Structures are given as C-alpha cells and as structure tokens.
Amino acid sequence: MDGIGILFESVCHNLTCDSAANSDDYESVNITSQSGMSNMTSGEAKEMVLDQLRKEINGQTLRVVTLNDYPLSFVDTVNDTAIGAGVSFDLLEFLTEKFNFTYEVVVPENNIVGSTQDFDGSLIELLENGKADFAAAFLPILTDARERIYYSKTTLDEGEWIMIMTRPAESATGSGLWAPFDLNVWILILLSLICVGPIIYLLIIIRMKLTKDRDQHIYSLPHCIWFVYGALMKQGSTLSPVGDSTRLLFATWWIFITILTSFYTANLTAFLTLSKFTLPINNVGDILRKQKTFVANRGGAVEYAIKNKDEALTQLSRMVEKNLVKFSMSSNDTDILLQDVEKRNYLYVRDRPAINHLIYRDYVYRKTISLTDEKIQCPFAVAKAPFMTRKRAFAYPKNSSLHLLFDPVLLHLVESGIVKYKLWQGLPNAEICPSNLVSTERQLRNGDLMMTYYISIAGFYTSTVVFVSELFFRFLNTRGICIPKGERGHLRGKSNTHKENFTADSMTPPPPYTTLFHRSRNILGGITEQNVFAMRETNTLQRKNINGREYVVVQGSDGVSRLIPLRVPSAALFQYSYTQ
C-alpha cells in the first residue's frame, strides 16, 4: 500500500461524523422507528439517523452522474460499460469502501454542468429529475443551480480559471527604446524639453532689462530651443553666455541631461540583457481593452459568470454579442489547444488543474521533437492572474440525505490535504513552461529596434516636408507673391541701392594673406610687397586680438585700416574669398 492509501486508512479509522450537519438536516430525515426518540439526546438522535442511513445504503447501487472534465473526472468505456476515473472517483472509491455500496456511471447528454437557463441535457437536469443519486464532479457553486440541486456543505476546493495563449515572440513591455523609463517619466522629459528653452530665453531677457549689461547677447528663442535639444542629444553648442546666471542655467541643464542619459543607458542595457518577460494579456481588463477572442467550455462557470447579470464578468457579455467569445462543446482540451489557440491565436480559459496537465502533456510530446530548444518545447504561456475564481463541491438531488453521510468524510479528506494532493498528482514540482524562459539567452531582436526605424522614417519625412516648404516659399518670394504690391517697388529700390554699395570702390577688400609672407604680383589698395616687407623688418606691423583670433592691421593708400587674419584656417578662407 502506498503513502496515500495509508493516509486514506488513517482518515477512515479516525473519522467522526458528529459535526457533519446541523440539527435541521437530521430532523428532516424520516426515522422508521420512533420508539424512545423522546428520551434521546441530540447526539444520540443524530447517531441513530446515521445508522439508519448506513443500513439503507449498504449493498445498494447508486447512480452517479459525472462529466468528462480531465483530470477532475472523466469516463472510459470498457466492454460497453462506463468506468469513471479522475480525482472525483478517487474520492468516491473511498466513500464506497467506507459505506459499502456500488455505483454505476451516468453521463449527461451534452456533457455540461448547466447554467443560466441552459439546463437541457445537463448534469443538473439529471439530478433534478431524479435520474441520478449523486454527482461525482467538481461542480462550480452557481446561484441559479441552488434552486434545483443541493451542493455538499464541504467545499472541495476554490477553483481558479486561468488563460493559456501562444507565447509571443517578444515581451509585451513594448519597444526596447521605451522600456528604461515609465510613461510618466517620458511625459515629464517631453515637458522639460518644451519648457526649458522658453524659460532660458525669458530669463536672459529679464536679466538684460534689469542689469542693462550691453555685453550680454540676447539669444533668439530658436537658438535656446536648439540648445536644449542639442544637449539632450549630447551635441555641442555655439552659445556662450556672458552672465553668470545664464551660465548656471546652461550648466544645470547639462548636468540634468548627463544624469538622465546615464540612467537611460544603464536601464536599456539591463532591459536588453535581463529583461522580465510579460504577456500581452494578463487579466479580464486586457481582454476588454484589446477585444481579444477567447474560448471557454459551454455550460460551465465561465459562461454562467458572463451571462448572469449579477456576476462581475457580465462586462464581457458585449463580446459575446460580437462573437468574440466561443463556448466550445468539445471535451478534448488538446484539440482546442492546437486548433483554437495555436492556429487561430485565441485565448483558452480553463480551470488550473486542467491547464497544468494539458501544458505538461504538450511539453512532454514536444520534448521528443527538440531536446534543447525551449521555444519549441514551450510554444504556450499561462497568465499568472486568474480569470475568475469559484468554489467547487459535489452535488445531490434536493430530496437526498446522502450528504449527511458523505459530507463529514469529504471534510476530513479536504482538511488532511488529500484532495489537494490528488489535484497535483502526476505533475512535476517545477513550474512547467514559465512565462520567462530564463535559460534562453536574451538576444537583440529586430522588434527591439522598431522604434529606431520609426524615428528614422519620421525624421526623413519631416526633413522632406521642410525642404519642400522652403522651395515653395522661395518660389513665392522670387515671384513677389508674398510681398504687397505697394511695397514691391520700394523693396526693389532698396535692393538695387544695397547692391550698388557693395560694388563701390570704397569697399575694396584688404590685401591678400600671401602679401605678408610670400612674394606677390598683386598690388591692392596701394600696398606693395616692398612696403609690407619693409614694415615687417622695422616691426611696424600692428597685431590685434579680436574675439580670441589674431589679426594684422594694415593701412592702405586710401587711409583705411584693414585686418588680415593670421590663423591658418581663417587665412585659408580669407584667401579663397578674396583672391579666387
């Protein structure tokens, strides 16, 4: 005898039934012999009732109705005889040994529990019509069914219905670029980008008006905005504020961006290597929001909870009207898993013991296909949060007294942990196909880079729009479309005058850079190479530092002083501009 059998025997020998039911239950039983009842205590009367029930059931054959609900209860046919099996019949076998009765199995026509006006061909209908004496199945306790049948006062367990789905290719946390920060953080960063530029611009203007500092340069609003954006992208800036307060503003933003980008880089690295895998559907709210199609068994607790207006899941009734909920009559969970879940990408809502055994059988089969690839071994994932919960129990007809005998025994089986043990029997201790396959190395997938593709496309699209806009406005300006007619002549006059000023002799450029250090044939502005070298030898060349750059001051024949740059890059540009 195995350990569970010994535990069964210990429960059998130490069982007492005094606390099985209240006095009203016993008073409702008709006692064939009423002699001496008035002189008995309540305990003696209860024991007398139980003795009579034991005698009545001894050697009798009960009609037991059940469902094909693996692994809780199911029926095998041997020589045209229905044989019950599963956890329910393990408990029933213990009752048969305890009270010495036999049973025959009855299966309802539609293999459904029956709920919300759907009782035709159901298990509840057989009990109500007296065609069965006892229901050996884990039946969810439904309010509508209490008017038709009697549930055992001993609750076998609190059933959890969970969702199984195809394993997504990537985590539902979204793109890798968004993962390091929460949505609130991204919103605050966007607000800071929008606000800091104008704030810096306003503070510069306020400082300028209060201090009257002429050395302070007032940067335009676009320059301030581009500084904020450039700092975020870790780019340099040509802005060089003079005032200390403005410098502190710039330094504060740089420090903020340095810390922000450091956190982002660290969290992004952690996400791409050790990210926590999450599923796209985790609860009823996700189903409603995404309008995800799911499958459930017809005539069960899920259908009852959706169609009954007094239940919390009645919010899913609109999905039933849209044909987004499928109530299946199939009792083969494997077919539903392969056809509806794997091929059609539906969700399958089922109680936890059935899901655990289903996914374990599928895992064992797929392991024969691939011994190492866990993605092939575990193509499905199970949501952590339960879809719904409901207490479950055995059931009797309304006029039955069997609960007085069976309920105390069932209570001891539940309290001793035998029922829970039976529910998990045959399953490994480790979690089967967890949502996060930690042994699989995390590789950077194309989906992690989708946001970079979107940003690149958006950037190219925006630049194209801006470019076309520039061409359009340039076309309008050249045609004078955007200038009022009264001002066109005035503007033409101003532009002609401006052009003439640039071509006047007084605007002759300074001598080329080569006249300072090389011999040249050119004589510009009355300065010859002999004069330049003479000035160099007599140290009469004047040097001046302007904005950190060194120039030579040369006076031409017209008496106008001109600047010639000495810095090599500037000199090259100077040479190209005026001599080429």
Backbone torsions as a table, in degrees:
resi	resn	phi	psi	omega
1	MET	NA	133.3	-178.4
2	ASP	-80.5	177.1	-176.3
3	GLY	-62.0	-38.3	-178.7
4	ILE	-68.8	-33.6	177.3
5	GLY	-66.4	-40.5	177.2
6	ILE	-61.7	-39.7	178.7
7	LEU	-64.9	-37.8	175.7
8	PHE	-59.8	-45.6	-177.7
9	GLU	-64.9	-38.6	179.8
10	SER	-66.2	-36.8	176.4
11	VAL	-65.8	-39.3	-178.0
12	CYS	-63.7	-43.9	-174.9
13	HIS	-77.0	-28.3	-176.0
14	ASN	-99.9	12.6	-173.1
15	LEU	-80.6	134.3	170.6
16	THR	-126.9	147.3	-171.9
17	CYS	-116.1	17.1	-173.6
18	ASP	-68.1	-31.0	-177.0
19	SER	-99.3	23.3	-174.3
20	ALA	-71.7	-44.4	-176.0
21	ALA	-145.8	169.6	179.6
22	ASN	-82.7	176.2	-175.3
23	SER	-67.3	-27.7	179.8
24	ASP	-63.7	-36.2	179.1
25	ASP	-64.0	-40.3	-178.6
26	TYR	-73.5	-35.7	179.8
27	GLU	-66.5	-24.6	-179.6
28	SER	-77.4	-11.0	-179.6
29	VAL	-85.1	132.6	178.8
30	ASN	-81.0	120.3	178.7
31	ILE	-94.1	127.4	-177.0
32	THR	-68.9	-33.2	-179.8
33	SER	-113.6	113.4	-178.3
34	GLN	-96.8	2.5	-176.6
35	SER	-68.2	128.9	176.3
36	GLY	79.3	6.5	-177.8
37	MET	-68.2	-32.6	-177.0
38	SER	-68.6	-25.0	-178.7
39	ASN	-92.1	1.4	-177.1
40	MET	-90.8	149.1	170.9
41	THR	-77.3	170.5	-179.2
42	SER	-64.1	-37.2	179.5
43	GLY	-66.6	-40.6	178.3
44	GLU	-67.3	-35.7	179.1
45	ALA	-66.2	-41.3	178.7
46	LYS	-63.3	-42.7	-179.3
47	GLU	-64.9	-36.0	177.9
48	MET	-64.7	-40.5	177.1
49	VAL	-62.6	-43.5	-179.2
50	LEU	-65.8	-39.0	177.9
51	ASP	-61.5	-42.1	179.9
52	GLN	-64.9	-40.6	179.0
53	LEU	-65.8	-37.6	177.7
54	ARG	-63.3	-39.6	179.1
55	LYS	-66.8	-38.6	-178.9
56	GLU	-67.8	-38.1	-177.0
57	ILE	-84.8	-17.0	-177.7
58	ASN	-61.8	122.0	178.3
59	GLY	78.1	-0.4	-179.5
60	GLN	-81.5	161.9	175.2
61	THR	-112.9	115.4	-179.6
62	LEU	-93.3	145.2	173.7
63	ARG	-91.1	113.4	-175.3
64	VAL	-107.9	121.4	177.8
65	VAL	-96.9	143.6	-178.4
66	THR	-148.8	179.3	-179.3
67	LEU	-127.3	155.7	169.8
68	ASN	-83.5	90.8	-174.3
69	ASP	-137.3	68.9	-176.2
70	TYR	-62.7	138.4	2.2
71	PRO	-95.9	6.5	-176.2
72	LEU	-71.5	-41.4	177.4
73	SER	-161.8	141.7	176.2
74	PHE	-161.7	167.7	-173.1
75	VAL	-124.2	130.4	171.3
76	ASP	-110.3	143.6	-179.5
77	THR	-104.7	121.2	178.9
78	VAL	-126.7	116.4	-178.7
79	ASN	53.1	47.6	178.6
80	ASP	62.7	20.9	178.3
81	THR	-118.4	130.3	-179.9
82	ALA	-78.7	123.9	179.4
83	ILE	-114.2	122.3	179.3
84	GLY	-82.1	147.5	179.2
85	ALA	-148.6	172.3	-179.2
86	GLY	107.8	-178.2	-177.6
87	VAL	-62.2	-39.8	-178.4
88	SER	-60.4	-40.8	-177.5
89	PHE	-79.6	-22.3	170.3
90	ASP	-63.3	-40.7	176.7
91	LEU	-70.1	-37.3	-179.9
92	LEU	-66.3	-37.1	177.8
93	GLU	-61.7	-36.6	177.1
94	PHE	-64.9	-38.5	177.7
95	LEU	-66.2	-38.1	179.3
96	THR	-64.9	-39.2	177.3
97	GLU	-68.3	-34.5	-178.4
98	LYS	-71.2	-41.8	-172.7
99	PHE	-114.2	5.1	171.1
100	ASN	58.0	60.8	173.9
101	PHE	-136.2	164.5	175.6
102	THR	-116.0	174.7	-178.3
103	TYR	-150.9	159.3	171.4
104	GLU	-125.3	144.2	-171.5
105	VAL	-91.8	133.9	175.9
106	VAL	-120.8	133.5	-180.0
107	VAL	-114.6	129.7	178.3
108	PRO	-65.0	157.4	-174.8
109	GLU	-61.7	-43.0	-173.8
110	ASN	-102.8	1.5	179.3
111	ASN	52.8	47.6	177.6
112	ILE	-131.2	155.8	176.5
113	VAL	-71.2	-45.4	-176.9
114	GLY	100.4	122.3	-178.4
115	SER	-162.3	146.9	173.8
116	THR	51.2	67.1	177.2
117	GLN	62.5	19.4	177.4
118	ASP	-118.9	68.2	-175.4
119	PHE	-109.2	-3.3	-179.1
120	ASP	-68.1	125.0	179.8
121	GLY	69.6	23.9	-176.5
122	SER	-103.2	171.0	177.3
123	LEU	-64.7	-40.4	-179.4
124	ILE	-63.7	-35.0	179.3
125	GLU	-64.3	-40.3	179.2
126	LEU	-64.2	-41.0	177.6
127	LEU	-67.0	-41.7	-177.9
128	GLU	-65.5	-37.7	-178.1
129	ASN	-84.2	1.2	178.9
130	GLY	76.8	17.4	178.8
131	LYS	-86.4	-2.9	177.1
132	ALA	-145.1	146.9	-178.3
133	ASP	-98.1	-16.3	-173.8
134	PHE	-163.0	144.3	178.8
135	ALA	-111.1	109.8	177.5
136	ALA	-96.8	82.1	179.4
137	ALA	-162.0	152.3	177.3
138	PHE	-79.8	92.4	-174.1
139	LEU	-95.0	128.2	174.7
140	PRO	-66.6	138.3	-178.3
141	ILE	-78.9	111.3	-176.6
142	LEU	-112.0	141.7	-178.5
143	THR	-64.6	-43.4	-179.2
144	ASP	-62.5	-34.0	-175.8
145	ALA	-76.3	-20.1	-178.7
146	ARG	-63.5	-24.4	178.5
147	GLU	-76.1	-13.4	-174.5
148	ARG	-112.8	-31.9	-176.0
149	ILE	-134.0	175.4	179.4
150	TYR	-120.0	118.2	178.1
151	TYR	-81.9	148.2	175.5
152	SER	-66.1	142.1	179.5
153	LYS	-71.5	-18.1	175.6
154	THR	-85.9	116.8	177.5
155	THR	-82.3	123.1	-177.8
156	LEU	-70.1	-44.7	177.6
157	ASP	-166.7	173.5	172.6
158	GLU	-105.4	102.3	-175.0
159	GLY	-70.0	141.1	176.4
160	GLU	-117.3	126.4	174.9
161	TRP	-100.0	125.0	-176.1
162	ILE	-123.0	170.6	-176.3
163	MET	-109.8	136.2	172.7
164	ILE	-118.3	141.6	-174.6
165	MET	-147.8	168.2	174.4
166	THR	-68.9	140.7	-179.3
167	ARG	-70.4	122.1	179.0
168	PRO	-68.0	156.2	-178.1
169	ALA	-68.1	-27.0	-178.3
170	GLU	-142.0	167.9	-178.0
171	SER	-67.4	149.3	-179.4
172	ALA	-79.9	6.6	178.1
173	THR	-71.0	-8.3	177.1
174	GLY	99.4	-163.6	-178.2
175	SER	-66.2	148.5	-179.4
176	GLY	-63.2	-26.9	-179.6
177	LEU	-70.2	-27.6	179.4
178	TRP	-88.7	-16.9	-168.9
179	ALA	-63.2	-38.7	-173.0
180	PRO	-60.3	-30.1	-175.3
181	PHE	-118.7	152.2	174.7
182	ASP	-74.8	163.2	-178.9
183	LEU	-59.4	-39.2	179.3
184	ASN	-63.3	-36.7	178.3
185	VAL	-65.7	-42.3	178.7
186	TRP	-63.0	-39.2	179.4
187	ILE	-64.4	-42.6	179.3
188	LEU	-66.5	-36.8	176.6
189	ILE	-63.8	-43.1	178.2
190	LEU	-62.2	-42.1	178.1
191	LEU	-63.8	-39.2	178.6
192	SER	-64.8	-39.0	177.5
193	LEU	-62.6	-36.4	-178.1
194	ILE	-76.2	-35.2	-170.9
195	CYS	-92.1	-33.9	-171.6
196	VAL	-65.0	-41.2	179.3
197	GLY	-58.0	-55.3	176.6
198	PRO	-61.1	-33.7	178.6
199	ILE	-63.7	-45.7	177.8
200	ILE	-60.9	-42.1	179.9
201	TYR	-61.9	-45.2	-179.9
202	LEU	-66.5	-40.5	179.7
203	LEU	-66.4	-33.9	176.8
204	ILE	-65.7	-41.6	179.1
205	ILE	-65.1	-43.9	-179.9
206	ILE	-62.1	-43.1	178.7
207	ARG	-62.4	-40.3	-178.9
208	MET	-62.6	-40.1	-178.0
209	LYS	-74.7	-31.5	-178.2
210	LEU	-81.5	-37.3	-175.2
211	THR	-94.3	-19.3	-176.1
212	LYS	56.3	34.0	-177.7
213	ASP	-82.6	112.2	-177.2
214	ARG	-77.5	-20.7	178.2
215	ASP	-74.1	-20.4	180.0
216	GLN	-73.9	126.9	178.7
217	HIS	-94.5	129.1	178.9
218	ILE	-86.0	107.7	178.0
219	TYR	-75.9	144.9	-179.3
220	SER	-72.0	161.5	-179.8
221	LEU	-60.9	-43.6	176.8
222	PRO	-59.7	-36.7	178.4
223	HIS	-64.3	-40.1	179.3
224	CYS	-66.9	-39.6	179.3
225	ILE	-66.2	-42.1	179.3
226	TRP	-69.1	-29.1	174.4
227	PHE	-63.6	-44.7	179.9
228	VAL	-61.7	-45.8	-179.3
229	TYR	-67.1	-42.5	179.9
230	GLY	-63.1	-36.8	177.1
231	ALA	-65.4	-37.9	178.2
232	LEU	-63.5	-35.6	178.6
233	MET	-87.2	9.0	179.9
234	LYS	58.6	40.9	175.9
235	GLN	-104.8	156.4	178.5
236	GLY	-75.0	174.7	-179.7
237	SER	-141.1	143.7	177.7
238	THR	-87.0	-5.8	-179.7
239	LEU	-74.2	131.5	180.0
240	SER	-134.8	86.0	-176.7
241	PRO	-66.8	150.4	-179.4
242	VAL	-93.9	-41.7	-176.4
243	GLY	-69.9	145.0	-179.7
244	ASP	-65.2	-40.2	-179.4
245	SER	-62.7	-41.0	178.9
246	THR	-66.9	-38.8	177.3
247	ARG	-62.6	-39.0	177.3
248	LEU	-63.9	-37.1	176.2
249	LEU	-61.4	-46.7	179.5
250	PHE	-63.2	-44.3	-179.0
251	ALA	-65.5	-37.4	178.8
252	THR	-62.0	-43.1	179.6
253	TRP	-66.2	-39.0	178.3
254	TRP	-63.1	-43.6	178.9
255	ILE	-63.0	-43.6	178.8
256	PHE	-59.6	-45.0	-179.2
257	ILE	-67.5	-36.9	178.5
258	THR	-61.1	-46.6	178.8
259	ILE	-66.1	-43.0	-177.9
260	LEU	-61.8	-48.0	-178.9
261	THR	-67.5	-31.3	177.1
262	SER	-65.9	-45.9	176.9
263	PHE	-61.8	-41.9	-178.1
264	TYR	-63.7	-44.4	-179.5
265	THR	-63.3	-42.6	-179.5
266	ALA	-65.9	-45.1	-178.6
267	ASN	-69.3	-34.7	177.9
268	LEU	-65.9	-40.2	176.8
269	THR	-62.5	-42.9	178.6
270	ALA	-64.6	-39.1	-179.2
271	PHE	-65.6	-42.0	-176.4
272	LEU	-74.3	-14.8	-178.7
273	THR	-111.6	-40.0	-175.4
274	LEU	-128.2	41.2	-175.5
275	SER	-71.6	148.0	175.8
276	LYS	-85.1	126.8	-176.9
277	PHE	-80.9	131.8	176.7
278	THR	-126.5	153.3	-178.6
279	LEU	-95.2	153.5	179.7
280	PRO	-71.1	-27.7	-180.0
281	ILE	-121.1	120.1	-178.6
282	ASN	-123.9	-19.7	-177.6
283	ASN	-155.1	-177.1	-178.4
284	VAL	-64.8	-35.5	178.8
285	GLY	-59.6	-39.3	177.9
286	ASP	-65.6	-37.2	178.2
287	ILE	-63.9	-44.5	-179.8
288	LEU	-65.5	-43.1	-176.8
289	ARG	-66.8	-40.7	-177.3
290	LYS	-96.0	-3.2	-179.9
291	GLN	51.2	51.7	-176.8
292	LYS	-85.2	129.5	179.2
293	THR	-71.9	136.2	177.7
294	PHE	-138.0	161.2	-177.4
295	VAL	-117.7	140.6	174.9
296	ALA	-143.7	164.5	179.8
297	ASN	-76.7	140.0	179.5
298	ARG	-73.1	144.9	175.4
299	GLY	71.2	19.1	-179.1
300	GLY	-109.8	-166.5	-176.6
301	ALA	-65.9	-34.6	-178.4
302	VAL	-66.9	-46.7	178.6
303	GLU	-62.2	-40.9	178.8
304	TYR	-61.9	-44.1	-177.6
305	ALA	-67.1	-27.2	-179.7
306	ILE	-82.8	-42.3	-173.6
307	LYS	-87.0	-15.1	179.2
308	ASN	-86.5	126.4	-174.4
309	LYS	-69.7	-19.4	-178.7
310	ASP	-86.7	-1.4	-177.9
311	GLU	-96.9	157.0	-178.6
312	ALA	-70.0	-29.5	-177.3
313	LEU	-82.5	8.8	177.9
314	THR	-64.7	-14.2	176.3
315	GLN	-65.1	-17.9	177.7
316	LEU	-85.5	-0.7	-177.3
317	SER	-64.1	-29.9	177.4
318	ARG	-66.1	-32.0	176.7
319	MET	-69.0	-30.6	175.2
320	VAL	-64.8	-40.9	178.0
321	GLU	-64.8	-29.3	178.8
322	LYS	-88.6	7.0	-179.0
323	ASN	60.7	32.8	176.2
324	LEU	-95.8	-1.7	177.6
325	VAL	-121.9	127.9	-178.9
326	LYS	-114.9	119.6	176.3
327	PHE	-99.0	109.2	-172.4
328	SER	-91.5	142.9	175.3
329	MET	-91.3	-6.4	-177.4
330	SER	-71.8	138.1	175.6
331	SER	-100.1	3.4	-180.0
332	ASN	-97.6	102.8	-178.3
333	ASP	-65.9	-32.3	-179.0
334	THR	-64.4	-40.8	178.4
335	ASP	-63.5	-41.8	178.4
336	ILE	-64.5	-39.5	-179.6
337	LEU	-63.6	-42.6	-176.0
338	LEU	-79.8	-38.7	-175.0
339	GLN	-83.9	-52.4	-173.5
340	ASP	-85.8	-40.2	-175.5
341	VAL	-83.2	-53.6	-174.8
342	GLU	-72.9	-43.8	-175.1
343	LYS	-85.3	-40.4	-175.4
344	ARG	-100.5	-4.2	177.8
345	ASN	61.2	37.6	173.8
346	TYR	-86.3	165.8	168.1
347	LEU	-91.5	150.0	176.2
348	TYR	-123.3	118.7	-179.3
349	VAL	-99.5	120.1	-176.0
350	ARG	-149.2	160.0	179.3
351	ASP	-69.8	155.2	-170.5
352	ARG	-60.0	-46.8	179.4
353	PRO	-57.6	-40.8	179.5
354	ALA	-65.4	-40.9	179.4
355	ILE	-65.4	-42.5	-179.3
356	ASN	-61.6	-45.7	179.0
357	HIS	-69.6	-35.4	-179.6
358	LEU	-64.8	-48.8	-177.0
359	ILE	-71.2	-28.3	177.3
360	TYR	-70.3	-42.6	177.2
361	ARG	-62.7	-40.6	178.4
362	ASP	-66.2	-38.0	178.7
363	TYR	-64.6	-43.0	179.7
364	VAL	-62.7	-39.7	179.4
365	TYR	-67.8	-45.9	-176.6
366	ARG	-71.6	-21.8	177.1
367	LYS	-67.3	-25.3	175.2
368	THR	-71.7	-21.4	178.5
369	ILE	-81.6	-44.0	-179.5
370	SER	-139.8	126.6	-178.0
371	LEU	-88.5	-18.6	-172.0
372	THR	-117.8	-33.8	-174.0
373	ASP	-81.3	108.0	-178.6
374	GLU	-72.5	-22.6	177.8
375	LYS	-68.6	-29.4	175.1
376	ILE	-80.8	-37.3	-179.3
377	GLN	-70.0	-30.2	-175.6
378	CYS	-127.7	74.6	178.9
379	PRO	-80.0	-4.8	-177.5
380	PHE	-118.8	157.5	178.3
381	ALA	-137.0	149.4	-176.6
382	VAL	-114.5	133.0	178.0
383	ALA	-68.5	145.8	-178.7
384	LYS	-76.1	-45.8	-176.6
385	ALA	-77.0	138.0	179.2
386	PRO	-71.0	144.5	176.4
387	PHE	-67.9	-41.1	176.6
388	MET	-163.2	163.8	176.1
389	THR	-129.4	149.0	-179.5
390	ARG	-159.1	134.8	176.5
391	LYS	-71.0	147.9	-177.3
392	ARG	-129.1	149.6	-177.0
393	ALA	-156.6	171.0	169.3
394	PHE	-78.6	172.1	-177.8
395	ALA	-142.1	155.8	-179.9
396	TYR	-133.7	162.9	169.6
397	PRO	-64.6	163.6	-176.3
398	LYS	-62.6	-39.3	-174.7
399	ASN	-93.3	13.9	-176.5
400	SER	-87.2	149.4	175.4
401	SER	-113.2	10.8	-177.9
402	LEU	-65.6	-24.4	-178.6
403	HIS	-63.7	-24.4	178.1
404	LEU	-66.3	-29.5	177.5
405	LEU	-89.6	-43.2	-170.0
406	PHE	-81.0	-37.8	-173.1
407	ASP	-60.1	-42.6	178.2
408	PRO	-62.7	-36.8	179.4
409	VAL	-68.1	-43.7	179.0
410	LEU	-62.7	-35.8	178.8
411	LEU	-62.5	-41.8	178.8
412	HIS	-68.0	-34.0	178.0
413	LEU	-67.6	-37.4	178.0
414	VAL	-69.9	-46.5	-177.2
415	GLU	-67.1	-29.8	179.1
416	SER	-80.5	-5.1	177.7
417	GLY	85.1	7.1	-178.1
418	ILE	-68.5	-40.5	-179.5
419	VAL	-62.9	-44.9	179.1
420	LYS	-64.5	-38.8	177.4
421	TYR	-61.8	-42.7	-179.3
422	LYS	-65.0	-34.7	-179.4
423	LEU	-65.5	-31.4	-177.6
424	TRP	-103.2	3.3	-179.3
425	GLN	-65.9	135.8	-180.0
426	GLY	90.4	-1.4	179.5
427	LEU	-107.0	147.5	177.5
428	PRO	-70.9	159.1	179.2
429	ASN	-72.3	-30.7	-179.9
430	ALA	-75.9	155.2	177.6
431	GLU	-68.5	134.9	-176.7
432	ILE	-90.3	120.7	177.2
433	CYS	49.1	68.5	179.2
434	PRO	-65.0	161.9	-178.3
435	SER	-63.4	-33.7	178.9
436	ASN	-107.2	106.0	178.6
437	LEU	-79.5	85.7	-171.2
438	VAL	-65.5	-24.0	-178.2
439	SER	-77.4	-12.0	178.9
440	THR	-85.8	127.8	-179.3
441	GLU	-66.0	139.0	-179.5
442	ARG	-83.9	115.9	178.3
443	GLN	-112.7	148.9	179.0
444	LEU	-71.2	119.5	-177.7
445	ARG	-101.8	164.7	179.5
446	ASN	-62.9	-30.6	178.9
447	GLY	-64.2	-28.4	177.8
448	ASP	-69.4	-19.9	-178.1
449	LEU	-103.2	6.5	-177.3
450	MET	-61.5	-38.8	-179.1
451	MET	-65.7	-33.3	175.8
452	THR	-65.3	-37.3	176.4
453	TYR	-64.0	-43.1	179.6
454	TYR	-62.7	-41.4	179.8
455	ILE	-64.8	-41.4	179.3
456	SER	-63.6	-44.2	179.4
457	ILE	-63.5	-43.3	179.1
458	ALA	-63.7	-38.8	178.8
459	GLY	-65.2	-45.2	178.0
460	PHE	-64.9	-38.6	179.6
461	TYR	-65.5	-43.2	179.9
462	THR	-65.1	-43.8	179.1
463	SER	-63.2	-36.5	177.6
464	THR	-65.2	-42.0	178.6
465	VAL	-63.2	-43.5	179.4
466	VAL	-63.9	-41.2	179.9
467	PHE	-63.0	-45.2	177.6
468	VAL	-63.2	-38.2	178.4
469	SER	-63.9	-40.9	178.0
470	GLU	-62.7	-43.0	177.3
471	LEU	-63.0	-38.8	-178.8
472	PHE	-65.1	-47.1	-180.0
473	PHE	-69.6	-31.3	175.9
474	ARG	-65.2	-40.5	177.1
475	PHE	-62.9	-41.9	179.1
476	LEU	-65.7	-38.9	-179.3
477	ASN	-68.8	-39.8	179.2
478	THR	-66.6	-31.0	177.3
479	ARG	-85.5	-8.1	-179.8
480	GLY	73.4	22.0	-176.9
481	ILE	-72.8	-33.7	-175.7
482	CYS	-87.0	0.0	-177.4
483	ILE	-106.8	130.5	177.3
484	PRO	-58.9	148.8	-174.7
485	LYS	-62.3	-35.9	-177.3
486	GLY	-68.3	-20.2	-175.8
487	GLU	-103.1	-5.3	-174.9
488	ARG	-66.9	-43.4	-179.8
489	GLY	-65.5	-39.5	179.2
490	HIS	-63.4	-39.8	179.6
491	LEU	-69.4	-36.6	178.0
492	ARG	-63.8	-40.3	179.3
493	GLY	-63.7	-41.8	179.2
494	LYS	-64.7	-40.6	-179.2
495	SER	-68.3	-35.6	178.4
496	ASN	-67.4	-41.8	178.6
497	THR	-63.4	-41.6	179.0
498	HIS	-62.4	-37.0	179.6
499	LYS	-69.4	-37.3	179.6
500	GLU	-67.2	-36.9	179.2
501	ASN	-61.9	-35.6	-179.4
502	PHE	-72.9	-22.1	-177.6
503	THR	-98.9	4.8	179.7
504	ALA	-70.9	157.0	-179.1
505	ASP	-66.6	-27.2	-178.2
506	SER	-66.9	-14.9	-178.5
507	MET	-99.4	24.6	178.6
508	THR	-61.0	132.4	-177.0
509	PRO	-67.9	159.8	178.7
510	PRO	-67.0	165.9	-179.5
511	PRO	-61.1	151.9	-177.9
512	PRO	-65.1	160.0	-177.2
513	TYR	-62.8	-30.7	-176.2
514	THR	-69.1	-18.1	-179.6
515	THR	-69.9	-16.0	179.7
516	LEU	-81.3	-33.3	-170.7
517	PHE	-126.7	-10.3	-178.5
518	HIS	-133.1	158.1	176.0
519	ARG	-74.5	141.0	-176.5
520	SER	-142.1	153.7	177.7
521	ARG	-89.4	-14.5	-173.0
522	ASN	-82.0	141.8	173.7
523	ILE	-127.3	107.3	-176.8
524	LEU	-118.4	132.3	176.4
525	GLY	64.7	22.8	176.1
526	GLY	80.8	8.1	179.8
527	ILE	-100.4	119.6	178.8
528	THR	-101.6	164.6	-179.8
529	GLU	-68.4	-28.0	177.4
530	GLN	-65.8	-39.0	179.7
531	ASN	-67.1	-38.8	-177.7
532	VAL	-65.8	-46.7	179.3
533	PHE	-67.0	-32.3	176.3
534	ALA	-65.1	-39.2	178.4
535	MET	-67.7	-36.8	179.2
536	ARG	-64.3	-42.3	-177.5
537	GLU	-68.8	-32.1	-178.4
538	THR	-94.4	6.4	177.5
539	ASN	58.1	33.6	177.9
540	THR	-92.5	-1.6	176.5
541	LEU	-69.8	129.5	179.4
542	GLN	-99.0	132.4	177.8
543	ARG	-110.7	142.5	-177.7
544	LYS	-138.5	136.9	179.6
545	ASN	-102.0	117.4	-178.9
546	ILE	-124.1	120.1	179.5
547	ASN	53.6	38.3	176.5
548	GLY	81.0	5.7	179.2
549	ARG	-119.4	144.3	-174.7
550	GLU	-97.6	132.6	179.6
551	TYR	-128.1	158.4	171.4
552	VAL	-106.4	129.6	-179.7
553	VAL	-92.0	119.3	-178.6
554	VAL	-121.1	133.4	179.6
555	GLN	-103.9	123.9	-178.6
556	GLY	-83.9	179.9	-179.4
557	SER	-67.7	-22.3	179.2
558	ASP	-85.3	4.0	177.5
559	GLY	82.5	4.6	-178.9
560	VAL	-96.3	130.4	179.2
561	SER	-84.0	138.1	179.7
562	ARG	-129.4	156.6	-177.2
563	LEU	-107.6	134.6	176.0
564	ILE	-120.7	120.5	-176.8
565	PRO	-68.7	145.3	178.4
566	LEU	-103.1	-20.9	-179.0
567	ARG	-69.7	135.2	-170.4
568	VAL	-58.2	-50.8	-179.6
569	PRO	-62.2	-42.5	179.4
570	SER	-65.1	-37.6	178.9
571	ALA	-64.7	-38.7	178.9
572	ALA	-63.3	-44.3	177.6
573	LEU	-64.7	-39.8	178.4
574	PHE	-61.5	-45.4	-179.7
575	GLN	-61.8	-42.5	-177.7
576	TYR	-67.3	-37.0	-174.2
577	SER	-71.5	-34.9	-170.5
578	TYR	-109.5	-11.0	-176.0
579	THR	-118.0	-21.3	-176.4
580	GLN	-82.0	NA	NA
